[in-house]
Amino acid sequence: MTTPPIVALSTGSVSGVEEAGVRRFLGIPYASPPFGRDRFREPRKVAAWTEVKDTTEFGPTAPQLPYAGAIGELLGSVLIPGEDILTANVWAPVDADTAPVLLWIHGGALERGTAAIPLYDGASFARAGIVFVSINYRLGSEGFSVLDDAPRNLGLRDAAAALQWVAAEIAAFGGDPSRITVMGESAGGAIVAGLLANESSRALISRAIIESGPLEAQSPQKAGRVTAQLAKRLGIRPDRDSFAGIAPDRLLQARREQADGSSPLGGAPGFQFAIDDDSLPRSPHEVLPEIDTPLLIGSNTDEYRLWFAPDALAGISAAKLLLARLALRIPRRAVAAYRAAFPGASTGEIFGQLATDVMLRAPLSRVAHARTAPTYVYEFAWPSPVRDLRAAHALELGFVFDRLDDEEARRLAGDDAPRALAAEMHAAWIAFVKSGDPGWPAYGTERTTRVFDIQSSTVRQRRTEGMELLPRS
């Protein structure tokens, strides 16, 4: 039996597991549990321990509810009880010595998700010579409420604290703190963008990967709508004492009642970053063009097909599309350009492509176009046969992690997804982490984009005509 590996950290020693050339340590606290007197407060330094801490199981997950309805059949949830939710997990090669580091931040619309989802296992990156780290952070009301007398963007602050922990401790696992790449998908991508937008966090990041991540923060008034509505529903004031007096489970129940029947472009407001002098002075979409951090960024062709079930798309009429167009200030010419770019698409599908581009693709393209630092753009285009998802939101994750056999990946991609494509994407991400070059030319004035599909290709960015007509922030 292999002797469990032990690593000495500044707060105490941790014991993990060694298997097939990879050492794994799970549930390492990077900050104190954010409950009791620390609820709705900035993350606090974790207390030191004297005995060797067993870190062979994931730590508790942040308070959240499982996905409901059709999306809940596609995206799994892992719920682990407990309050010690601010933890990190490390996969490291047994012979790691100043190896590059990859910090993974999960998605989930800022109110769901956890690093404990099996798809996010970091062993494949560790086998490639990378020290892989994943983290949990506060979600939903606990992490992104806009309260009168509490710090804003607490979940983002948690991620910043985790990044500081990685910079301070990763050498003990064989990682190089001067070579930290931060990667996230969806809300995790937004957090990566938020870290880059903060000067103190950005100083710790050597490269960044943003997969399908929103890039825009909102005014406190707009970001605070969800909090104000929840406070009204609960009959309390939108301040720290009032929200701290409500149990996390009750806040979750109120949020579920609030969000019933909403959609990404309508209904109840969702959690978003708030502009804040301390944690996020400017919106990431304004800062990213100005910084020199190398960036790998992209989106999926049909992001919207995870958000909207086929029957919902079929129910979108021309009248509903018109209302959405007017509400979002989308000119008629843009809709015509999308119809030309997607011949034969239904009205619902045109609506979905507009949703994809308004929320994700147009902002990332504008950022890429404005940057002079190395910027690599991709589009994931492989169409899944499952439920007509096509190249939906989150589908690329099984390919990036090269874990197509994972249950979560198979729910989205089916049983016969192309393994060669997974190997190709995984290798490109590894190459970017190690060298800053994923294997295709930078975006530049030619708008060079890598399209990942059965036959991948490097082309000028596709379907830009309608996207360029969409309104800017």
C-alpha positions, 0 to 999 in steps of 0.5 A, a space after each residue: 500500500 502506497 504511503 499517503 503523501 503529506 504536504 506542509 502548508 503555512 497553516 498545517 500539514 495535509 494528507 492526500 492520496 497518490 494514484 497512477 503518478 498523481 497526488 490528490 488533495 481534496 477539501 483544503 480550507 483556503 478561508 474560514 467558513 463564511 457563516 455565523 459572525 462571518 456571514 456576508 463578510 469578506 473571506 477571513 484567513 483560515 485558522 491553523 491546525 496542528 494535526 495532519 489534516 486528512 484531505 481525501 474527500 471534497 469539502 462541503 458545497 456552497 448552499 444551493 438547489 439542484 437544477 430543476 426541470 429539463 436542464 436538471 436532467 442534463 446538468 448534475 448536482 453534487 450537494 455535500 452538507 457542512 459549513 466549511 465551504 471555502 476549500 481548494 482541491 489539488 491534483 499534482 504530478 508526483 514529480 512536480 517541480 516548479 510546474 505550471 499551475 491551472 486554477 479552475 473555477 466552476 460555473 452555474 449562473 453564480 448560484 449553482 455548481 461545485 468543484 466536486 462534480 466528477 467532470 472537473 477531475 484534474 488528473 488528466 491535466 496533472 498527468 500532462 505535467 500541470 498542477 491543477 487546482 479547483 475551488 468552491 466559492 459562495 453562491 447566490 444570495 450568500 455570495 452576490 447579494 447587494 446589501 446596504 452595509 455588506 461588502 459586494 461581490 463576496 463570491 468574487 472576493 472568495 475566488 480572489 482569496 483562493 488565488 492568493 492561497 494558490 500563489 502562497 501555497 502551491 510551491 509545496 505541491 510542486 507548482 510554480 506560483 509565477 505561472 498561474 493560469 486561471 480558467 473558468 466556464 460560464 459564471 466561472 469565466 465571469 469570475 476569471 474576467 473579474 479577477 483580471 479586472 482587479 489589479 491586485 488579483 491580476 498581478 498573480 495571473 500569468 494567463 487566463 482562459 474564459 469559456 462562455 463567460 459573461 464579461 459585463 458587470 452592472 451598476 449596484 442598482 441593477 445588480 441589486 434588483 435580485 436582492 431587493 426583490 428577495 428582501 421584499 418577498 421575505 419582508 426584510 430590509 436589504 441589509 446585512 443583519 436582516 439577511 444574516 437573520 434568514 437561514 440559508 435554506 430559506 433564502 434558497 426557497 425564496 430565490 426558487 419562488 422568485 425565479 420560477 418561470 424566468 429565462 435568461 432574457 426575461 423574468 426574475 433578475 439573476 445574480 450579477 457582479 456589481 461595480 464596487 470600488 474595492 472588489 471590482 472598480 470597473 466592468 471586466 469588458 472595459 478592462 480586458 482590452 487594456 491589460 497584457 495578460 495572454 487570453 484564450 477565450 471563446 463560446 459555443 455555436 448554439 449556447 442557447 440550446 441548453 437554456 431553452 428547451 425545444 418546446 420553449 423555442 417552438 413557442 417563440 412567435 414573431 411577436 415575442 421576437 419583436 418584443 425582445 428586439 425592442 427591449 434589447 434595442 436590437 435593430 431590425 437589420 440585425 435580425 435580418 442578418 441573423 436570418 441570412 446567416 442561419 437559413 431555415 432557422 425558426 423564429 425561436 432559433 433566431 431568438 436563441 442566436 441573438 440571446 447567445 450573441 448579446 450575452 456572450 459572443 458579441 462582448 467577447 469578440 469586441 474585447 478580442 478585437 480591442 486587445 493588443 496582448 496575445 488573444 486566442 479565440 475559439 468557437 466550439 461547433 460540434 453538434 451533440 445528438 442529445 435532445 437536439 442540443 447541437 453545440 450548446 452551453 457547457 458541452 465543450 467541458 467534457 472535451 476540454 477535460 478529456 473526460 467523455 466517459 464521465 456521466 455528466 459529459 455523456 448526458 450532454 454529448 451522448 455515448 459516441 462523442 468524437 474522442 479525437 476532438 476531445 484529445 485535440 481540445 485538451 492538448 490545446 488547453 495544455 499547450 496554452 497553460 504551458 507555453 501561452 500558445 494553443 496552436 493557432 494564430 492569435 485573433 489580431 486584425 484577421 479575427 483568426 478563430 479556431 472552430 472545433 468540430 469533427 474536422 476542426 479548422 482555423 478561419 476568420 471569425 464567422 457570422 460577424 455581420 449581424 453581431 456587429 449590429 448589436 447594441 453595445 453597453 
